[in-house]
Amino acid sequence: MLEKLFQLSRFGSNWRTEVLAGITTYLTMAYIIFVNPAMLADAGMDRGAVFVATCVAAAIGCLVMGLWANLPVALAPGMGLNAFFTYGVVLGMGYTWQAALGAVFLSGCLFILLSLFKVREWAINAIPDTLKKAIAAGIGTFLALIALKNAGIIVDHPATLVTLGDVTQFGPAMAILGFFLVIAFVQRNVPGAVMLAILLVTAAAIMFGKVEYHGVVSAPPSIAPTFMQMDLAAALDVAMLSVIFAFLFVDLFDTSGTLIAVTQRAGLIKEDGQVPRLKQALMADSTATVAGAVLGTSTTTSYVESAAGVAAGGRTGLTAVVVGVLFLLSIFFAPLAGMIPAYATAGAIFYVSILMLFTLKDVNWDDLTEAAPVGVVLLLTPLTFSIAHGITLGFITYALAKVLAGKTHELSGAVWVLSALLLLKVIFVR
């Protein structure tokens, strides 16, 4: 049955290798079942319900990816977009979390349409490579600010806006410890490095009486508080268009980049450079996003941590299916997830933010028309506390810089249209 479903022998693999690869991938990304509920709880969502939604949405994405696209790529609610959901859309723009879920749902539906009607290439080409790199790095700096703020390492100041907090306090000190534990474990190739660091910091918090122990295993919490709670009417507000745009395009480019990176690592990329079964892979991602919004979580996307499973020998969708099954089993560990304090995940989030800065090495810093938009996105995404604002201002800067430098021939029709629309939004929509 496994041979028929996944063509294991064709890819030079076997079920034992694929299972081991799936376990490896799960361990590298399982931190999201602790981080995502904690982050969305700040938006006012029920933490237990989000925990279940996170696990189930990840399982759906992994199972569809594995059984339909037959690729060793795992999915789960994405880092960065969950922060944008909470701190950008809900706390920043003042929308309800139900409206934010509606925006996630609509972005997922648009993603499906882009995949079905083969306009994915136009959508991807709509954003220049320079801005794609900038968006990834900008999300990284946004995550860094959130991690430092949540841990109390960075605090507000009436004169300087922000300043260094008291790092001798338990919370900030544990966040710093968690960050260095992640670095040590990753460099030493310790399985489940990020998750292990989070659990060790939580254990220290329990030992010092900062967190009350509630057990590890229990029946799953009810998903009712978040299930089918999308407010589609509020999500269709004109001011929400940039939010839907941000959810859609960040997910699209993140997914495309992840699929290319993981399939290249697995040696599955086609001779023409195309990802095999790309349409099915994109449909798996978009379907999981829609399902996640229905269940009650932010955008679900492909995880670059899948490369860890590929390195362990994963070559087929069986790897993704194993990850999906493990995420389903995770719903019984709700008490453990509920005990994780914010400072326990802060170090892990800061670590992820650093990884997202790698795209800056490919920026042409000698060309100001390329470097300036990157700088705008990189700096203004965290300083405006919004991925949407960062993308908007970066897009406008890119177009204006090219026009003023006499390089209008480098602007595609899509860039002209999107830049004009975004400029109008900045001027007229508050």
TORGUDO-879894 format. One record per residue: x, y, z of N, C-alpha, C in turn. Coordinates in steps of 0.05 Angstrom, whole numbers, padded with zeros to 5 digits, always signed. Layout:
# TORGUDO-879894
XYZXYZXYZ
...
This chain:
# TORGUDO-879894
+00017-00024+00000+00000+00000+00000+00017+00025+00000
+00038+00025+00017+00056+00048+00019+00070+00052-00008
+00078+00031-00020+00092+00032-00046+00074+00044-00067
+00049+00036-00067+00030+00046-00087+00024+00076-00082
+00021+00084-00057+00015+00112-00051+00038+00131-00055
+00062+00122-00047+00085+00141-00046+00108+00134-00065
+00106+00111-00079+00127+00103-00098+00155+00104-00084
+00157+00091-00062+00182+00093-00046+00206+00083-00061
+00204+00061-00075+00227+00050-00089+00236+00068-00112
+00218+00082-00125+00225+00100-00146+00243+00123-00136
+00238+00131-00111+00254+00153-00100+00277+00142-00083
+00282+00116-00084+00305+00105-00070+00302+00106-00040
+00277+00102-00030+00273+00104-00001+00258+00080+00008
+00252+00079+00034+00237+00057+00046+00221+00069+00069
+00202+00053+00080+00184+00064+00100+00198+00071+00126
+00219+00056+00133+00233+00062+00158+00247+00089+00156
+00260+00094+00133+00274+00120+00129+00254+00143+00130
+00231+00139+00117+00211+00160+00115+00199+00166+00143
+00194+00146+00159+00184+00150+00186+00204+00165+00203
+00229+00157+00201+00250+00171+00216+00252+00201+00207
+00250+00205+00181+00251+00232+00170+00227+00249+00181
+00203+00236+00182+00180+00250+00192+00183+00258+00221
+00194+00240+00237+00198+00246+00265+00218+00269+00268
+00239+00268+00252+00259+00290+00252+00247+00317+00246
+00231+00318+00224+00218+00343+00217+00200+00353+00239
+00184+00335+00250+00165+00342+00271+00180+00355+00295
+00202+00343+00303+00217+00353+00326+00228+00381+00321
+00235+00387+00296+00247+00413+00290+00226+00435+00289
+00200+00428+00285+00179+00448+00282+00157+00447+00303
+00159+00428+00321+00138+00424+00341+00136+00447+00361
+00156+00465+00361+00155+00488+00378+00130+00505+00372
+00120+00503+00348+00097+00520+00340+00072+00514+00356
+00070+00489+00367+00046+00482+00383+00047+00496+00410
+00070+00506+00418+00072+00522+00442+00070+00552+00436
+00084+00560+00414+00087+00589+00408+00061+00600+00397
+00048+00586+00379+00024+00597+00365+00001+00602+00385
-00006+00584+00402-00028+00590+00421-00022+00613+00439
+00004+00615+00448+00011+00637+00466+00009+00663+00451
+00017+00664+00426+00016+00689+00411-00012+00698+00404
-00029+00679+00395-00056+00686+00388-00074+00691+00413
-00065+00680+00436-00080+00686+00461-00078+00716+00467
-00056+00729+00459-00053+00758+00463-00074+00774+00447
-00085+00761+00426-00106+00773+00410-00134+00770+00423
-00134+00755+00445-00160+00750+00458-00172+00723+00452
-00158+00706+00437-00169+00680+00430-00164+00660+00453
-00182+00640+00454-00179+00619+00474-00155+00602+00469
-00137+00601+00488-00111+00587+00484-00114+00557+00478
-00131+00544+00493-00136+00516+00489-00147+00510+00461
-00166+00526+00452-00178+00522+00426-00158+00526+00404
-00141+00547+00407-00120+00553+00387-00100+00530+00386
-00094+00519+00410-00075+00496+00411-00085+00473+00393
-00111+00466+00397-00122+00445+00381-00123+00452+00351
-00131+00477+00345-00133+00487+00318-00105+00486+00304
-00084+00493+00319-00057+00492+00309-00049+00464+00301
-00054+00445+00319-00047+00417+00314-00063+00406+00290
-00089+00411+00290-00106+00399+00269-00100+00412+00242
-00097+00439+00241-00091+00452+00216-00064+00442+00204
-00044+00438+00222-00018+00428+00213-00022+00400+00203
-00038+00383+00216-00042+00356+00207-00056+00355+00180
-00076+00372+00176-00090+00373+00151-00071+00380+00128
-00055+00401+00133-00036+00410+00112-00015+00388+00106
-00005+00375+00126+00015+00354+00122+00003+00330+00107
-00021+00322+00115-00034+00299+00102-00041+00304+00073
-00051+00328+00067-00057+00335+00039-00031+00337+00023
-00010+00349+00034+00016+00351+00020+00027+00323+00015
+00025+00306+00035+00037+00279+00032+00022+00261+00013
-00005+00260+00017-00021+00242+00001-00027+00251-00027
-00028+00277-00031-00035+00288-00058-00010+00297-00073
+00007+00313-00061+00030+00323-00075+00054+00304-00073
+00053+00286-00054+00075+00266-00050+00102+00280-00047
+00103+00300-00030+00128+00314-00025+00134+00314+00005
+00160+00312+00013+00167+00311+00041+00167+00338+00055
+00146+00353+00051+00144+00381+00061+00122+00382+00082
+00128+00392+00106+00108+00394+00127+00098+00422+00129
+00074+00425+00140+00061+00451+00143+00051+00455+00171
+00048+00480+00179+00037+00488+00205+00032+00518+00204
+00017+00530+00222+00014+00559+00224+00041+00572+00224
+00045+00592+00206+00071+00604+00202+00079+00625+00222
+00105+00625+00229+00116+00646+00245+00118+00671+00229
+00112+00693+00241+00112+00719+00228+00084+00727+00221
+00069+00710+00207+00042+00716+00201+00024+00714+00226
+00031+00697+00245+00016+00696+00270+00021+00721+00286
+00046+00731+00285+00052+00756+00299+00037+00780+00286
+00037+00780+00259+00022+00801+00245-00008+00800+00252
-00018+00776+00254-00046+00771+00261-00053+00785+00287
-00036+00779+00308-00042+00789+00335-00034+00818+00338
-00008+00824+00333+00002+00850+00340-00002+00871+00318
-00006+00862+00294-00011+00881+00272-00041+00887+00268
-00056+00865+00263-00084+00869+00255-00102+00873+00279
-00099+00857+00300-00117+00859+00323-00109+00881+00342
-00085+00880+00353-00076+00900+00373-00068+00926+00360
-00057+00924+00336-00047+00948+00322-00069+00964+00308
-00085+00950+00291-00105+00963+00275-00132+00964+00289
-00135+00949+00310-00160+00950+00326-00182+00932+00316
-00177+00913+00298-00197+00895+00289-00201+00872+00309
-00223+00859+00308-00228+00836+00325-00213+00812+00314
-00207+00793+00331-00194+00769+00321-00212+00753+00301
-00238+00757+00304-00256+00744+00285-00252+00756+00257
-00249+00783+00256-00244+00796+00230-00217+00787+00218
-00197+00784+00235-00171+00775+00226-00172+00747+00215
-00188+00729+00228-00192+00702+00217-00206+00703+00190
-00225+00722+00188-00238+00726+00162-00218+00733+00140
-00199+00751+00147-00179+00759+00127-00161+00735+00120
-00154+00719+00139-00139+00694+00134-00154+00676+00115
-00180+00672+00121-00197+00655+00105-00198+00665+00076
-00202+00691+00072-00204+00702+00045-00177+00700+00030
-00155+00704+00045-00129+00702+00032-00124+00673+00023
-00134+00654+00039-00132+00626+00031-00148+00619+00006
-00172+00631+00005-00190+00627-00019-00177+00639-00044
-00165+00663-00041-00151+00675-00063-00127+00658-00072
-00113+00647-00053-00090+00629-00058-00100+00605-00075
-00123+00594-00068-00133+00571-00083-00139+00580-00112
-00151+00603-00115-00158+00613-00142-00132+00618-00158
-00112+00629-00145-00086+00634-00159-00075+00607-00169
-00078+00587-00153-00067+00561-00161-00084+00547-00183
-00110+00549-00180-00128+00536-00200-00127+00549-00227
-00126+00576-00228-00127+00590-00254-00099+00597-00265
-00079+00586-00253-00051+00588-00263-00042+00617-00266
-00050+00634-00247-00039+00661-00247-00018+00664-00225
-00010+00641-00215+00011+00641-00194+00036+00655-00204
+00044+00650-00229+00068+00663-00239+00066+00693-00239
+00042+00704-00247+00038+00733-00246+00041+00743-00218
+00028+00728-00199+00029+00737-00171+00057+00738-00160
+00072+00717-00166+00100+00715-00156+00117+00737-00169
+00113+00740-00195+00129+00760-00209+00121+00789-00203
+00098+00792-00190+00088+00819-00183+00107+00832-00163
+00120+00817-00147+00139+00828-00128+00167+00822-00137
+00183+00843-00141+00211+00839-00150+00227+00822-00130
+00247+00808-00139+00263+00791-00122+00274+00806-00098
+00282+00832-00103+00293+00848-00081+00273+00850-00058
+00248+00856-00065+00228+00859-00044+00220+00832-00031
+00222+00810-00046+00217+00784-00034+00238+00779-00011
+00263+00786-00018+00284+00782+00003+00279+00801+00026
+00270+00825+00020+00266+00845+00041+00243+00837+00059
+00221+00826+00048+00198+00818+00063+00205+00797+00084
+00221+00777+00075+00229+00755+00093+00246+00767+00116
+00265+00785+00109+00282+00796+00130+00265+00815+00148
+00247+00830+00136+00230+00848+00152+00213+00833+00172
+00202+00810+00164+00187+00794+00183+00205+00784+00205
+00231+00779+00198+00250+00770+00218+00254+00792+00239
+00258+00817+00231+00262+00839+00250+00236+00844+00267
+00213+00840+00254+00187+00842+00268+00185+00821+00290
+00192+00797+00283+00192+00775+00303+00211+00781+00326
+00235+00792+00319+00255+00798+00340+00244+00818+00360
+00231+00839+00350+00220+00859+00367+00199+00848+00386
+00182+00830+00374+00160+00818+00390+00172+00800+00412
+00192+00784+00405+00205+00766+00424+00217+00782+00447
+00232+00803+00440+00245+00819+00461+00225+00834+00478
+00203+00843+00466+00182+00857+00481+00168+00838+00500
+00161+00815+00490+00146+00795+00506+00162+00785+00530
+00189+00784+00526+00207+00774+00547+00214+00796+00567
+00207+00821+00561+00214+00843+00579+00243+00852+00576
+00256+00843+00554+00284+00851+00549+00284+00879+00538
+00265+00885+00521+00260+00912+00511+00234+00923+00523
+00235+00947+00535+00211+00959+00547+00208+00987+00537
+00184+00998+00541+00179+01025+00532+00193+01046+00550
+00197+01069+00538+00211+01091+00553+00199+01117+00543
+00192+01135+00561+00179+01161+00553+00197+01179+00536
+00223+01177+00540+00241+01195+00526+00252+01183+00500
+00260+01157+00502+00273+01144+00479+00255+01124+00464
+00230+01122+00472+00211+01104+00460+00215+01075+00470
+00240+01065+00466+00246+01038+00477+00273+01039+00491
+00277+01020+00509+00303+01018+00523+00306+00989+00533
+00329+00983+00544+00335+00957+00555+00321+00953+00582
+00307+00931+00585+00293+00925+00610+00313+00914+00630
+00302+00906+00653+00318+00894+00674+00323+00864+00668
+00346+00858+00656+00351+00831+00647+00359+00813+00671
+00360+00824+00695+00366+00807+00718+00341+00795+00730
+00317+00804+00720+00292+00792+00729+00290+00764+00717
+00273+00747+00730+00271+00719+00722+00263+00715+00693
+00242+00729+00684+00232+00726+00657+00253+00733+00635
+00263+00757+00635+00284+00764+00615+00308+00746+00617
+00317+00738+00641+00340+00721+00644+00335+00694+00632
+00311+00683+00636+00304+00657+00625+00301+00658+00594
+00291+00680+00584+00289+00684+00554+00317+00683+00542
+00336+00697+00555+00364+00698+00545+00376+00670+00547
+00371+00656+00569+00381+00629+00572+00370+00611+00550
+00344+00613+00544+00331+00597+00524+00343+00602+00496
+00349+00627+00490+00362+00633+00465+00389+00620+00462
+00405+00621+00482+00432+00609+00481+00430+00578+00481
+00410+00567+00494+00406+00538+00494+00399+00529+00465
+00382+00545+00451+00376+00538+00423+00401+00538+00406
+00418+00559+00409+00442+00561+00394+00460+00536+00399
+00463+00530+00425+00481+00507+00432+00470+00481+00421
+00444+00477+00424+00432+00451+00414+00433+00449+00384
+00427+00471+00370+00427+00470+00341+00455+00465+00330
+00475+00479+00341+00502+00475+00332+00513+00447+00338
+00502+00435+00359+00510+00407+00365+00492+00386+00353
+00473+00395+00335+00455+00377+00321+00438+00360+00340
+00429+00372+00362+00412+00358+00381+00384+00357+00369
+00372+00333+00367+00345+00330+00356+00325+00347+00372
+00307+00361+00358+00286+00377+00371+00298+00400+00388
+00319+00413+00377+00334+00433+00392+00316+00455+00403
+00300+00466+00386+00283+00489+00395+00263+00481+00416
+00249+00459+00410+00229+00449+00429+00242+00442+00456
+00265+00430+00455+00279+00422+00480+00286+00446+00496
+00296+00468+00484+00302+00492+00498+00278+00504+00512
+00255+00504+00498+00230+00514+00509+00222+00498+00533
+00224+00472+00531+00216+00454+00553+00234+00457+00577
+00260+00461+00573+00279+00464+00595+00274+00490+00610
+00268+00512+00595+00262+00537+00608+00236+00535+00624
+00217+00521+00613+00191+00517+00627+00196+00501+00652
+00213+00480+00651+00219+00464+00674+00232+00480+00696
+00250+00499+00688+00263+00517+00707+00242+00535+00720
+00223+00544+00705+00201+00562+00716+00184+00546+00736
+00179+00521+00731+00164+00505+00749+00180+00500+00775
+00206+00494+00772+00223+00489+00795+00225+00514+00814
+00225+00538+00802+00227+00562+00818+00200+00573+00826
+00179+00558+00821+00153+00566+00829+00140+00589+00813
+00150+00594+00790+00140+00615+00773+00116+00606+00756
+00114+00579+00752+00093+00567+00736+00082+00544+00752
+00056+00541+00753+00043+00519+00768+00041+00494+00750
+00049+00471+00760+00048+00447+00744+00020+00436+00742
+00011+00431+00717-00016+00421+00713-00017+00394+00699
+00005+00381+00698+00005+00355+00684+00015+00358+00655
+00016+00335+00641+00027+00335+00614+00006+00326+00594
-00010+00305+00600-00029+00294+00582-00057+00296+00592
-00075+00302+00574-00104+00303+00581-00121+00300+00556
-00147+00299+00559-00165+00300+00536-00162+00328+00522
-00164+00329+00496-00161+00354+00482-00181+00375+00491
-00173+00401+00493-00192+00422+00499-00213+00425+00477
-00234+00439+00483-00255+00444+00464-00246+00464+00443
-00252+00459+00418-00245+00478+00397-00268+00498+00391
-00290+00494+00405-00314+00511+00401-00309+00541+00402
-00293+00551+00421-00289+00580+00422-00278+00593+00397
-00265+00578+00380-00253+00590+00355-00264+00578+00330
-00278+00556+00331-00288+00542+00307-00309+00558+00293
-00305+00563+00267-00324+00577+00250-00330+00605+00261
-00310+00619+00271-00315+00645+00283-00306+00668+00265
-00300+00662+00239-00291+00683+00221-00313+00704+00216
-00305+00729+00217-00323+00751+00211-00316+00761+00183
-00329+00749+00163-00323+00755+00135-00332+00783+00127
-00354+00793+00139-00363+00820+00132-00343+00841+00141
-00332+00838+00165-00311+00857+00174-00286+00855+00158
-00279+00830+00149-00255+00826+00133-00257+00838+00106
-00281+00844+00096-00284+00856+00070-00284+00886+00071
-00278+00897+00094-00275+00926+00096-00251+00936+00079
-00254+00959+00066-00234+00969+00048-00206+00970+00061
-00205+00979+00085-00180+00981+00099-00166+00954+00104
-00182+00933+00102-00171+00906+00106-00158+00894+00081
-00160+00908+00058-00149+00897+00034-00119+00893+00036
-00105+00912+00048-00076+00910+00051-00069+00887+00069
-00086+00881+00089-00082+00859+00107-00085+00832+00092
-00106+00830+00076-00110+00805+00060-00087+00802+00041
-00079+00824+00029-00056+00824+00010-00031+00814+00024
-00026+00824+00048-00002+00816+00063-00003+00786+00070
-00026+00777+00080-00029+00748+00086-00024+00731+00061
-00036+00739+00039-00034+00724+00014-00006+00723+00003
+00006+00746-00001+00032+00747-00014+00055+00736+00003
+00054+00742+00029+00075+00731+00046+00074+00700+00046
+00049+00690+00048+00046+00661+00047+00055+00649+00020
+00048+00663-00002+00054+00653-00028+00084+00652-00033
+00098+00673-00025+00127+00674-00030+00142+00656-00010
+00132+00655+00014+00145+00637+00034+00142+00608+00025
+00118+00601+00016+00113+00574+00007+00130+00567-00017
+00130+00585-00037+00146+00580-00061+00176+00576-00055
+00186+00594-00038+00214+00593-00031+00221+00567-00015
+00203+00559+00003+00207+00535+00019+00206+00510+00001
+00187+00509-00017+00184+00486-00035+00209+00483-00053
+00219+00505-00063+00243+00504-00079+00267+00495-00063
+00270+00506-00039+00293+00500-00022+00293+00470-00014
+00270+00460-00005+00268+00433+00005+00271+00412-00017
+00257+00417-00040+00259+00398-00062+00287+00398-00075
+00300+00421-00075+00328+00421-00084+00346+00405-00065
+00342+00408-00039+00357+00392-00020+00352+00362-00023
+00327+00355-00030+00320+00327-00033+00328+00316-00061
+00337+00333-00079+00344+00324-00106+00320+00318-00123
+00297+00330-00116+00272+00325-00131+00266+00346-00152
+00281+00368-00153+00275+00389-00171+00278+00380-00200
+00261+00389-00218+00262+00380-00246+00285+00393-00260
+00291+00383-00284+00314+00394-00300+00309+00423-00307
+00284+00431-00311+00279+00458-00318+00277+00477-00294
+00283+00466-00270+00283+00482-00246+00256+00483-00232
+00236+00470-00243+00209+00471-00231+00206+00451-00209
+00190+00458-00189+00183+00440-00167+00163+00419-00177
+00168+00393-00172+00149+00373-00181+00123+00375-00167
+00101+00371-00182+00074+00372-00171+00069+00398-00155
+00078+00420-00167+00076+00446-00154+00047+00454-00149
+00030+00450-00168+00002+00457-00165-00011+00444-00141
-00005+00418-00139-00016+00403-00116-00005+00413-00089
+00021+00420-00090+00034+00430-00065+00022+00456-00057
+00018+00474-00076+00006+00500-00070-00023+00497-00060
-00037+00478-00072-00065+00473-00064-00065+00462-00035
-00045+00446-00028-00044+00435-00001-00040+00458+00019
-00023+00477+00012-00018+00500+00029-00043+00518+00032
-00055+00524+00010-00079+00541+00011-00103+00528+00024
-00106+00502+00020-00127+00487+00033-00123+00487+00063
-00099+00483+00072-00093+00484+00100-00098+00511+00113
-00092+00532+00097-00098+00559+00107-00128+00564+00111
-00144+00555+00092-00173+00558+00094-00183+00541+00118
-00173+00517+00120-00182+00499+00142-00173+00511+00169
-00149+00522+00170-00139+00534+00194-00156+00557+00203
-00165+00574+00184-00182+00597+00191-00209+00587+00202
-00220+00566+00190-00245+00554+00200-00242+00544+00228
-00219+00531+00233-00214+00519+00259-00207+00540+00280
-00193+00561+00272-00186+00582+00290-00157+00587+00294
-00142+00589+00272-00114+00596+00274-00105+00613+00250
-00082+00625+00253-00072+00643+00231-00061+00626+00208
-00051+00639+00188-00043+00627+00163-00025+00602+00166
-00032+00581+00153-00016+00556+00153+00001+00556+00128
+00027+00549+00131+00046+00551+00109+00066+00528+00111
+00081+00525+00089+00102+00504+00088+00126+00513+00105
+00138+00493+00118+00160+00499+00137+00187+00491+00125
+00205+00510+00126+00232+00504+00115+00246+00484+00133
+00236+00480+00158+00247+00459+00175+00244+00431+00163
+00228+00429+00142+00225+00403+00128+00252+00394+00117
+00270+00412+00113+00297+00405+00103+00311+00386+00123
+00304+00388+00149+00316+00370+00168+00308+00341+00163
+00283+00337+00156+00273+00310+00149+00286+00300+00124
+00289+00318+00104+00302+00311+00079+00330+00302+00084
+00344+00317+00102+00372+00309+00108+00373+00282+00122
+00351+00274+00135+00350+00247+00147+00341+00226+00128
+00337+00233+00103+00330+00214+00082+00302+00215+00071
+00285+00233+00080+00258+00235+00070+00257+00244+00041
+00242+00229+00025+00241+00236-00003+00212+00236-00014
+00193+00226+00002+00166+00224-00008+00146+00236+00011
+00121+00235+00003+00099+00246+00020+00095+00231+00046
+00106+00207+00048+00103+00192+00073+00115+00207+00096
+00137+00221+00091+00149+00238+00111+00129+00258+00122
+00115+00272+00104+00096+00292+00112+00072+00279+00127
+00064+00256+00118+00042+00242+00131+00049+00235+00160
+00074+00226+00164+00083+00220+00192+00082+00245+00209
+00091+00267+00198+00090+00293+00213+00061+00299+00220
+00043+00296+00201+00014+00302+00206+00003+00284+00228
+00009+00259+00228+00000+00241+00249+00010+00250+00276
+00035+00257+00277+00047+00266+00303+00034+00292+00313
+00027+00310+00294+00013+00334+00303-00015+00327+00314
-00028+00308+00302-00054+00299+00313-00051+00288+00341
-00031+00272+00345-00026+00261+00372-00019+00283+00392
-00009+00305+00382-00001+00327+00400-00024+00340+00415
-00048+00336+00404-00072+00350+00417-00077+00340+00445
-00064+00317+00452-00068+00306+00479-00048+00318+00499
-00031+00336+00490-00011+00348+00507-00018+00378+00514
-00043+00384+00514-00052+00411+00520-00043+00422+00547
-00043+00406+00569-00033+00417+00594-00004+00427+00593
+00012+00412+00578+00040+00420+00575+00042+00447+00560
+00027+00449+00538+00027+00474+00522+00017+00497+00539
-00003+00492+00557-00014+00513+00573+00005+00524+00594
+00025+00508+00601+00044+00517+00622+00067+00534+00611
+00070+00534+00584+00093+00548+00572+00090+00578+00576
+00108+00591+00591+00106+00620+00594+00118+00635+00570
+00111+00660+00567+00120+00676+00544+00150+00677+00541
+00164+00679+00564+00193+00681+00563+00206+00655+00554
+00192+00632+00557+00203+00607+00548+00204+00605+00518
+00185+00618+00505+00184+00617+00475+00199+00641+00463
+00205+00661+00479+00217+00685+00468+00245+00679+00455
+00261+00663+00468+00287+00656+00457+00285+00641+00431
+00265+00624+00429+00260+00609+00404+00251+00627+00382
+00233+00646+00388+00224+00665+00368+00247+00683+00358
+00264+00691+00377+00287+00708+00369+00306+00692+00351
+00309+00667+00357+00326+00649+00340+00315+00647+00312
+00289+00643+00310+00276+00642+00283+00279+00668+00268
+00277+00691+00283+00280+00717+00270+00308+00720+00258
+00328+00710+00271+00355+00711+00261+00358+00695+00235
+00346+00671+00235+00347+00654+00211+00335+00669+00187
+00315+00685+00191+00301+00698+00169+00317+00721+00157
+00339+00729+00169+00355+00750+00159+00375+00741+00137
+00375+00715+00132+00395+00704+00113+00392+00715+00085
+00368+00724+00078+00363+00734+00051+00378+00759+00045
+00387+00774+00065+00400+00799+00061+00427+00796+00047
+00439+00772+00048+00465+00768+00036+00463+00770+00005
+00439+00766-00006+00436+00766-00035+00427+00793-00046
+00424+00813-00029+00416+00840-00038+00439+00854-00050
+00434+00869-00072+00454+00885-00086+00456+00912-00071
+00474+00913-00051+00476+00937-00035+00490+00960-00050
+00502+00954-00073+00516+00975-00088+00496+00991-00105
+00472+00981-00109+00451+00995-00124+00431+01006-00105
+00430+01032-00102+00412+01045-00082+00382+01040-00089
+00376+01036-00115+00348+01031-00121+00339+01003-00112
+00359+00986-00107+00353+00960-00096+00356+00960-00065
+00376+00974-00055+00382+00974-00027+00362+00990-00011
+00354+01013-00021+00336+01031-00006+00309+01017+00000
+00296+01004-00019+00271+00991-00012+00274+00969+00009
+00297+00955+00008+00303+00934+00027+00305+00946+00055
+00320+00969+00057+00323+00982+00082+00297+00992+00093
+00279+01002+00076+00253+01012+00085+00237+00989+00097
+00235+00966+00083+00220+00943+00093+00232+00932+00119
+00259+00930+00119+00273+00919+00141+00269+00935+00167
+00269+00961+00164+00268+00979+00187+00239+00987+00195
+00223+00992+00175+00196+01002+00180+00176+00980+00187
+00182+00955+00180+00164+00933+00188+00162+00931+00219
+00185+00930+00233+00183+00929+00262+00175+00956+00274
+00185+00978+00262+00180+01005+00274+00151+01014+00271
+00137+01004+00250+00109+01010+00248+00092+00987+00260
+00106+00966+00269+00094+00943+00281+00073+00930+00262
+00080+00929+00236+00061+00919+00217+00076+00908+00192
+00071+00883+00185+00082+00872+00160+00069+00886+00136
+00043+00891+00139+00028+00904+00116+00040+00932+00110
+00045+00948+00131+00057+00974+00127+00085+00971+00115
+00101+00952+00124+00127+00948+00114+00127+00941+00084
+00110+00923+00076+00107+00915+00048+00098+00939+00031
+00078+00954+00041+00067+00977+00027+00088+00998+00022
+00102+01006+00043+00122+01027+00040+00146+01018+00024
+00153+00992+00026+00175+00982+00010+00168+00981-00020
+00144+00974-00026+00135+00973-00054+00136+01002-00066
+00125+01021-00051+00125+01049-00061+00153+01059-00065
+00170+01053-00046+00198+01062-00047+00212+01050-00071
+00207+01025-00077+00220+01011-00100+00212+01025-00126
+00186+01030-00129+00176+01042-00154+00187+01071-00157
+00185+01087-00136+00195+01115-00138+00225+01116-00142
+00240+01099-00129+00269+01099-00132+00277+01092-00161
+00263+01073-00173+00269+01065-00201+00262+01088-00220
+00239+01101-00215+00231+01123-00232+00250+01147-00230
+00257+01155-00206+00275+01178-00202+00303+01172-00212
+00311+01147-00213+00338+01140-00222+00339+01134-00252
+00316+01138-00265+00314+01133-00294+00315+01104-00302
+00305+01087-00284+00305+01058-00290+00277+01047-00292
+00259+01062-00305+00231+01054-00307+00228+01028-00323
+00248+01022-00340+00247+00997-00356+00249+00972-00338
+00257+00976-00313+00260+00953-00295+00234+00948-00280
+00214+00965-00284+00188+00962-00270+00168+00947-00288
+00157+00925-00278+00137+00910-00293+00110+00924-00291
+00092+00916-00308+00065+00927-00307+00052+00922-00280
+00057+00898-00269+00045+00891-00243+00055+00909-00221
+00081+00916-00222+00092+00933-00201+00080+00961-00203
+00076+00971-00228+00064+00997-00232+00036+00998-00219
+00020+00977-00225-00008+00976-00216-00009+00974-00185
+00007+00955-00174+00006+00951-00145+00017+00975-00130
+00038+00987-00140+00049+01011-00127+00029+01034-00126
+00015+01038-00149-00005+01059-00150-00027+01054-00130
-00037+01029-00129-00058+01023-00110-00050+01026-00081
-00025+01018-00075-00015+01020-00048-00011+01049-00040
-00002+01066-00059+00002+01094-00054-00025+01108-00048
-00045+01101-00063-00072+01111-00059-00083+01103-00031
-00076+01078-00023-00085+01069+00003-00072+01085+00025
-00046+01090+00023-00032+01106+00043-00043+01134+00045
-00051+01146+00023-00061+01173+00022-00090+01175+00033
-00107+01157+00024-00135+01160+00028-00147+01141+00049
-00134+01118+00055-00146+01099+00073-00129+01099+00099
-00142+01105+00121-00127+01106+00146-00134+01081+00163
